[in-house]
Amino acid sequence: TFGRASDAVACALDLQLAPLEPFALCIGLHTVEYTDLAGTDGAARLRDLAHGGQTLVSGTTAALAANRLPAYATLKPLGSHPLGDRQWHEPLFQLGHPGLRNHVELLRAPSVVGAHHLSN
């Protein structure tokens, strides 16, 4: 946990830029109130949607961190996606930086993965 959303974004960027070959981290960032126990799994859900080397940021975290991003970092909007079995939709952003690989693949949403396996 971090005191500020921007600190979490900076940490995620540092981790993604670190030489961790052959590993590629999947990172999810989501901000909740300390009293919002139902939302504590948001970061894990985002992590599960991400591809290796990709950091997904919830709309809540993006709004809090947007004015304090690390140098050259960007937040690319990806639209809204369902997170797991809930009906909750959260705007998602991808953390970008010149030193990171750009992901153009679809997110690893459970419904997309399930539909892909059914058609094969």
C-alpha positions in Angstrom: 0.0 0.0 0.0 1.1 3.6 -0.6 0.1 6.9 0.9 -0.4 8.5 -2.5 -1.6 7.0 -5.8 1.3 8.8 -7.6 3.8 6.9 -5.4 2.2 3.6 -6.5 2.4 4.6 -10.1 6.1 5.6 -9.7 6.9 2.2 -8.0 5.1 0.3 -10.8 7.1 2.2 -13.4 10.4 1.5 -11.6 9.5 -2.2 -11.5 8.5 -2.4 -15.2 11.8 -0.6 -16.2 14.0 -2.8 -14.1 15.9 -5.6 -15.9 14.0 -8.6 -14.7 14.5 -10.9 -17.7 13.2 -13.5 -18.3 10.3 -12.2 -16.2 7.6 -9.8 -17.3 5.5 -8.4 -14.5 1.7 -7.9 -14.7 0.8 -5.0 -12.4 -2.6 -3.7 -11.4 -3.1 -0.4 -9.5 -6.4 0.5 -7.8 -7.2 3.0 -5.0 -9.8 2.3 -2.3 -10.8 4.0 0.9 -9.5 2.1 4.0 -13.1 1.5 4.9 -14.0 0.0 1.5 -13.3 -3.6 2.2 -15.3 -4.8 -0.8 -12.9 -3.0 -3.2 -9.6 -4.4 -1.9 -9.4 -7.0 -4.7 -9.5 -4.4 -7.5 -5.7 -4.3 -8.0 -5.6 -8.1 -8.2 -8.4 -8.1 -10.8 -6.5 -5.6 -12.9 -3.3 -7.6 -12.6 -5.1 -10.6 -13.9 -6.3 -8.7 -16.9 -2.8 -7.4 -17.7 -0.2 -9.0 -20.1 3.4 -9.5 -19.0 5.1 -6.1 -18.9 1.8 -4.2 -18.7 0.6 -2.0 -15.8 -3.2 -1.4 -15.7 -4.4 1.5 -13.6 -8.0 2.0 -12.5 -9.8 5.3 -13.3 -9.8 6.1 -9.6 -6.1 5.8 -9.3 -5.5 7.6 -12.6 -7.5 10.6 -11.5 -5.5 10.8 -8.2 -2.1 10.4 -9.9 -2.5 12.2 -13.2 -0.9 15.5 -12.0 2.1 13.7 -10.3 3.2 11.2 -12.9 6.9 10.4 -13.2 8.8 12.1 -16.0 7.7 10.9 -19.5 5.0 8.6 -18.0 1.6 8.6 -19.6 -1.8 7.0 -18.8 -3.4 5.7 -22.0 -7.2 5.3 -21.7 -8.4 1.7 -22.5 -12.1 2.3 -21.9 -14.3 0.5 -19.4 -14.1 -3.2 -18.7 -15.9 -5.6 -16.4 -13.7 -6.7 -13.5 -14.5 -10.3 -12.7 -18.0 -11.5 -11.8 -19.2 -8.1 -10.6 -21.4 -5.7 -12.6 -19.0 -2.9 -11.7 -17.3 -1.2 -14.6 -14.2 0.9 -14.0 -12.4 3.0 -16.6 -8.9 1.5 -17.2 -5.7 3.1 -18.2 -2.4 1.6 -19.3 0.8 3.1 -17.9 3.1 4.2 -20.7 6.7 5.3 -20.9 9.3 5.4 -23.7 11.2 2.6 -22.0 8.1 0.3 -21.9 6.7 -2.0 -24.6 3.4 -0.8 -25.9 0.6 -3.4 -25.6 -2.0 -3.5 -28.4 -3.4 -6.9 -27.4 -6.8 -7.3 -25.9 -6.9 -7.5 -22.2 -7.1 -10.9 -20.7 -10.7 -10.6 -19.6 -12.2 -13.9 -18.4 -15.1 -13.7 -20.9 -12.6 -13.2 -23.8 -10.4 -16.0 -22.7 -13.4 -18.4 -22.2 -14.9 -17.5 -25.6 -11.5 -18.0 -27.3 -11.1 -21.5 -25.8 -14.6 -22.5 -26.7 -14.1 -21.7 -30.4 -10.9 -23.8 -30.7 
